[in-house]
Amino acid sequence: MVRPFDIEEVFPEVAAGSQRRRRRQSGSSAQGVAVTLIADYTVRTRAWLPSAAIVALLGEFGVTSGAARTAISRLARRGILEGSRQGRHSSYRLTEGAASDLTKGGTAIGAVGAESESWDGSWTVVVFSMPEQESTRRRALRDHLRWNGYAPLYDGVWISPDPLPPAGRAELAAAARGSVTVFRAQHQELQAEADRSPVEAWDLPGIAKAYETFIDRWWPLLPRIAAGEVTGAAAVRTRTEVMDVYRRFPVLDPMLPVALMPPDWPRRRARAVFVAIYDGLLEPAQDHIRSVVARVADGPWPDIQAHTVAHMAAGVRHGPD
């Protein structure tokens, strides 16, 4: 299993929070692999998967049967999976809420490296203040802001180059509960040492290193994929592992406008590598998932449908029950 880069090394110290540590630690856990695996092949249909098939697929990642069943059970308790039983056999699928959340997350993942070069030069500034005794609420707000691409310029002052859409305003209001003020403003340079550029809210060298690490790890595999040499369980493992790493970039990288980036910013090169692997392995990986499910249950399982990076960027639609 690929070891994801350490997210805490990429963000400035002021941005450290327990939510980010949990994401880092769970990135290669049985639950993390299960969610990525199930979402990659069923989020658009919310197809039911036999629990025996999920256990078998996780086994191909080195997860024991006991650990796989525990992961499934915990995901069900967390409201990510819902179960159905027929006799002695049980099946699971993504809940409606989980499918919706994963679709939104997929949109962010698919947009990495495909950003527009236009920018009006304005920043969205979120200012908040909460009493020290409300640490849980304050941490939840910071996690919300971080997940949506904001970074702390100062304690209690978070920024993003993107406008805040109506839906984002409602979500922020719910997370802040009346303790936040939002501006859309432009930075006025002071021409003095005391002036801090908004870009300094992010550790750009650390983010660039994360992209370069991703590229160095994965690009040597491209010739084998192009030649059709990666198939079966290896195709599924590779596709899931590359997603497990790449899905962190929407949190790591604020997708600042190209005009603000250093020369040769590696974001688009990383995207090209990701697309070549994720899309290039779609058919062999999908075929293998269907074959594993067919071994433990009857039927051709056409509802198991992989999606491309372009599908994710456009917003993968999941169907009704």
C-alpha positions as CSV (number, residue, x, y, z in Angstrom):
1,M,0.0,0.0,0.0
2,V,1.3,3.4,-0.9
3,R,2.2,5.5,2.1
4,P,0.6,9.0,1.7
5,F,2.7,12.0,2.3
6,D,2.5,13.6,5.7
7,I,-0.2,16.3,5.5
8,E,1.1,18.1,8.6
9,E,4.4,18.8,6.9
10,V,2.6,20.7,4.1
11,F,0.5,23.1,6.1
12,P,1.8,25.9,8.3
13,E,2.0,25.2,12.0
14,V,-1.0,27.5,12.8
15,A,-3.2,25.2,10.6
16,A,-2.5,22.1,12.5
17,G,-5.7,20.3,13.7
18,S,-6.9,16.9,14.9
19,Q,-9.1,16.4,11.8
20,R,-6.1,16.5,9.5
21,R,-4.2,14.0,11.7
22,R,-7.2,11.7,11.5
23,R,-7.3,11.9,7.7
24,R,-3.6,11.2,7.4
25,Q,-3.7,8.2,9.7
26,S,-6.8,6.7,8.2
27,G,-5.7,7.2,4.6
28,S,-4.4,3.6,4.2
29,S,-6.6,2.0,6.8
30,A,-9.0,-0.8,6.0
31,Q,-11.9,1.7,6.2
32,G,-10.1,4.2,4.0
33,V,-9.4,1.6,1.3
34,A,-13.0,0.2,1.6
35,V,-14.5,3.6,1.0
36,T,-12.2,4.5,-1.9
37,L,-12.8,1.1,-3.5
38,I,-16.6,1.1,-3.1
39,A,-16.9,4.7,-4.3
40,D,-14.7,4.2,-7.4
41,Y,-17.1,1.5,-8.7
42,T,-20.5,2.2,-7.3
43,V,-21.0,5.9,-6.4
44,R,-22.8,6.6,-9.6
45,T,-25.3,3.7,-9.1
46,R,-25.2,3.0,-5.4
47,A,-25.0,-0.7,-6.3
48,W,-25.2,-3.3,-3.6
49,L,-22.1,-5.4,-3.1
50,P,-22.1,-8.7,-1.3
51,S,-20.1,-8.5,1.9
52,A,-18.1,-11.6,0.9
53,A,-17.0,-9.7,-2.3
54,I,-15.9,-6.6,-0.3
55,V,-13.9,-8.9,2.1
56,A,-12.3,-10.7,-0.9
57,L,-11.4,-7.4,-2.6
58,L,-9.9,-5.9,0.6
59,G,-8.0,-9.2,0.9
60,E,-6.2,-8.2,-2.3
61,F,-4.9,-5.2,-0.4
62,G,-3.5,-7.3,2.4
63,V,-6.5,-6.8,4.7
64,T,-7.4,-9.9,6.7
65,S,-10.9,-11.2,6.6
66,G,-11.5,-10.2,10.3
67,A,-10.2,-6.7,9.7
68,A,-12.3,-6.3,6.5
69,R,-15.5,-7.3,8.3
70,T,-14.7,-5.0,11.2
71,A,-14.1,-2.1,8.7
72,I,-17.5,-2.8,7.0
73,S,-19.2,-2.9,10.3
74,R,-17.7,0.4,11.5
75,L,-18.5,2.1,8.2
76,A,-22.1,1.0,8.6
77,R,-22.2,2.4,12.1
78,R,-20.8,5.7,10.9
79,G,-23.6,6.0,8.3
80,I,-21.3,5.5,5.3
81,L,-22.6,2.1,4.3
82,E,-26.1,0.6,4.7
83,G,-26.7,-3.1,4.8
84,S,-29.3,-5.6,3.5
85,R,-29.6,-9.3,4.4
86,Q,-31.1,-12.2,2.5
87,G,-30.9,-15.4,4.5
88,R,-27.3,-15.9,5.6
89,H,-25.9,-13.4,3.0
90,S,-25.5,-9.7,3.5
91,S,-24.8,-6.9,1.1
92,Y,-23.8,-3.3,1.5
93,R,-23.9,-0.1,-0.4
94,L,-23.1,3.6,0.1
95,T,-25.8,5.5,2.0
96,E,-27.5,8.4,0.1
97,G,-25.6,10.9,2.3
98,A,-22.2,9.2,1.8
99,A,-22.8,9.0,-2.0
100,S,-23.6,12.7,-2.1
101,D,-20.6,13.7,0.0
102,L,-18.3,11.5,-2.1
103,T,-19.7,13.0,-5.3
104,K,-18.8,16.5,-4.0
105,G,-15.4,15.3,-3.0
106,G,-14.9,13.7,-6.4
107,T,-15.7,17.0,-8.1
108,A,-12.9,18.7,-6.2
109,I,-10.5,15.8,-7.0
110,G,-11.4,15.9,-10.7
111,A,-10.9,19.7,-10.8
112,V,-7.2,19.5,-9.5
113,G,-5.0,20.8,-12.3
114,A,-7.9,21.7,-14.6
115,E,-8.4,25.2,-13.1
116,S,-9.1,28.3,-15.2
117,E,-6.2,30.8,-15.5
118,S,-8.6,33.8,-15.0
119,W,-8.8,35.5,-11.6
120,D,-10.2,38.9,-10.6
121,G,-7.5,39.5,-7.9
122,S,-9.9,39.4,-5.0
123,W,-9.8,37.2,-1.9
124,T,-12.5,35.8,0.2
125,V,-11.7,36.6,3.8
126,V,-13.4,34.8,6.7
127,V,-12.9,36.3,10.2
128,F,-14.1,34.6,13.2
129,S,-13.7,34.6,17.0
130,M,-14.8,32.0,19.5
131,P,-14.2,31.6,23.2
132,E,-11.4,29.3,24.3
133,Q,-13.9,27.0,26.0
134,E,-15.6,26.3,22.7
135,S,-12.5,24.5,21.4
136,T,-14.6,21.7,19.7
137,R,-16.7,24.2,17.8
138,R,-13.7,26.2,16.8
139,R,-11.9,23.1,15.6
140,A,-14.9,22.1,13.6
141,L,-15.1,25.5,11.9
142,R,-11.4,25.3,11.0
143,D,-11.8,21.9,9.6
144,H,-14.7,23.1,7.5
145,L,-12.7,26.0,6.2
146,R,-9.6,23.9,5.5
147,W,-11.6,21.3,3.7
148,N,-13.1,24.0,1.4
149,G,-9.7,25.4,0.4
150,Y,-9.1,28.1,3.0
151,A,-5.9,28.7,4.9
152,P,-5.1,30.8,8.0
153,L,-3.4,34.1,7.2
154,Y,-3.5,34.8,10.9
155,D,-5.3,33.1,13.8
156,G,-9.0,33.7,13.2
157,V,-8.4,35.1,9.7
158,W,-8.8,32.6,6.9
159,I,-8.6,33.3,3.1
160,S,-9.3,31.8,-0.3
161,P,-9.0,33.2,-3.8
162,D,-12.4,31.7,-4.7
163,P,-15.7,33.5,-4.3
164,L,-18.1,32.0,-1.7
165,P,-21.1,30.6,-3.5
166,P,-24.6,30.7,-1.9
167,A,-24.4,27.1,-0.9
168,G,-21.0,27.7,0.7
169,R,-22.4,30.6,2.6
170,A,-25.2,28.5,4.1
171,E,-22.7,25.7,5.0
172,L,-20.3,28.3,6.6
173,A,-23.1,29.9,8.5
174,A,-24.2,26.5,9.9
175,A,-20.6,25.7,10.9
176,A,-19.9,29.1,12.5
177,R,-23.3,29.6,14.1
178,G,-23.2,33.4,14.2
179,S,-19.5,34.0,15.0
180,V,-18.1,34.8,11.6
181,T,-17.8,37.8,9.2
182,V,-17.0,37.3,5.4
183,F,-15.4,39.9,3.1
184,R,-14.4,39.8,-0.6
185,A,-11.4,42.1,-0.9
186,Q,-8.2,42.8,-2.6
187,H,-4.7,42.9,-1.0
188,Q,-3.1,46.3,-0.8
189,E,0.7,46.0,-0.8
190,L,2.4,48.1,1.9
191,Q,5.9,48.0,0.3
192,A,7.3,47.3,3.7
193,E,8.8,44.3,5.6
194,A,5.6,44.2,7.7
195,D,3.5,43.3,4.7
196,R,2.5,39.7,4.5
197,S,1.3,38.4,1.1
198,P,-1.9,36.3,1.3
199,V,0.0,33.6,-0.6
200,E,2.1,33.1,2.4
201,A,-0.8,31.5,4.2
202,W,0.1,28.3,2.3
203,D,3.4,26.5,2.3
204,L,3.9,26.4,-1.5
205,P,7.3,24.7,-1.4
206,G,5.8,21.9,0.7
207,I,2.9,21.5,-1.6
208,A,5.2,21.5,-4.7
209,K,7.3,18.8,-3.0
210,A,4.1,16.7,-2.5
211,Y,3.2,17.0,-6.2
212,E,6.8,16.1,-7.2
213,T,6.8,13.1,-4.9
214,F,3.5,11.9,-6.5
215,I,4.9,12.3,-10.0
216,D,8.1,10.5,-9.2
217,R,6.2,7.7,-7.6
218,W,3.7,7.1,-10.3
219,W,5.0,8.2,-13.7
220,P,7.3,5.2,-14.2
221,L,4.2,3.0,-14.4
222,L,2.7,4.8,-17.4
223,P,4.4,2.7,-20.1
224,R,3.1,-0.5,-18.6
225,I,-0.4,0.8,-18.4
226,A,-0.3,2.1,-22.0
227,A,0.9,-1.4,-23.1
228,G,-2.0,-3.1,-21.2
229,E,0.3,-5.0,-18.9
230,V,-1.5,-4.0,-15.6
231,T,-4.6,-6.1,-15.3
232,G,-6.8,-7.9,-12.7
233,A,-6.2,-7.4,-9.1
234,A,-3.1,-5.3,-9.8
235,A,-5.2,-2.8,-11.9
236,V,-7.7,-2.4,-9.0
237,R,-4.9,-2.0,-6.4
238,T,-3.0,0.6,-8.5
239,R,-6.2,2.5,-9.3
240,T,-7.3,2.6,-5.7
241,E,-3.8,3.5,-4.3
242,V,-3.3,6.3,-6.8
243,M,-6.7,7.7,-5.9
244,D,-6.0,7.3,-2.1
245,V,-2.9,9.6,-2.6
246,Y,-4.3,12.0,-5.2
247,R,-7.5,12.7,-3.3
248,R,-5.5,14.6,-0.7
249,F,-4.5,17.4,-3.1
250,P,-7.8,19.4,-2.9
251,V,-7.0,19.7,0.9
252,L,-3.3,20.3,0.4
253,D,-3.4,22.7,-2.5
254,P,-5.7,25.7,-2.4
255,M,-5.7,25.8,-6.2
256,L,-4.4,29.3,-6.2
257,P,-4.6,31.1,-9.6
258,V,-1.7,30.3,-12.0
259,A,-0.6,33.9,-11.9
260,L,0.3,33.5,-8.2
261,M,2.3,30.3,-8.6
262,P,6.0,29.9,-9.0
263,P,7.4,29.0,-12.4
264,D,6.9,25.4,-13.5
265,W,4.3,24.7,-10.8
266,P,3.8,20.9,-10.9
267,R,0.0,20.7,-10.4
268,R,-0.8,20.0,-14.1
269,R,1.9,17.5,-14.5
270,A,0.6,15.6,-11.5
271,R,-2.9,15.7,-13.0
272,A,-1.7,14.3,-16.3
273,V,-0.1,11.3,-14.5
274,F,-3.2,10.7,-12.4
275,V,-5.5,10.8,-15.4
276,A,-3.3,8.4,-17.3
277,I,-3.4,5.9,-14.5
278,Y,-6.9,6.3,-13.2
279,D,-8.6,6.4,-16.6
280,G,-6.1,4.0,-18.2
281,L,-6.9,1.3,-15.7
282,L,-10.7,1.8,-15.8
283,E,-11.7,-1.2,-17.9
284,P,-9.3,-3.8,-16.5
285,A,-10.1,-2.8,-12.9
286,Q,-13.9,-2.7,-13.5
287,D,-13.7,-6.1,-15.2
288,H,-11.9,-7.5,-12.2
289,I,-14.3,-6.1,-9.6
290,R,-17.2,-7.6,-11.6
291,S,-15.5,-11.0,-11.8
292,V,-14.8,-11.1,-8.0
293,V,-18.5,-10.2,-7.2
294,A,-19.7,-12.8,-9.8
295,R,-17.7,-15.5,-8.0
296,V,-19.7,-15.0,-4.8
297,A,-23.1,-14.0,-6.2
298,D,-25.1,-14.8,-9.4
299,G,-25.6,-12.2,-12.1
300,P,-23.5,-10.0,-14.5
301,W,-23.5,-7.0,-12.1
302,P,-23.8,-4.2,-14.7
303,D,-24.4,-1.6,-11.9
304,I,-20.8,-1.8,-11.0
305,Q,-19.6,1.1,-13.0
306,A,-16.2,2.9,-12.8
307,H,-15.9,6.5,-13.7
308,T,-13.3,8.7,-15.3
309,V,-11.6,11.8,-13.9
310,A,-13.7,13.9,-16.3
311,H,-16.9,12.2,-14.8
312,M,-15.7,13.2,-11.3
313,A,-15.0,16.8,-12.4
314,A,-18.4,17.1,-13.9
315,G,-20.1,15.6,-10.8
316,V,-20.8,11.9,-10.9
317,R,-24.5,11.5,-10.6
318,H,-25.8,8.7,-8.5
319,G,-29.2,7.2,-9.4
320,P,-32.3,6.6,-7.4
321,D,-32.9,3.5,-5.2
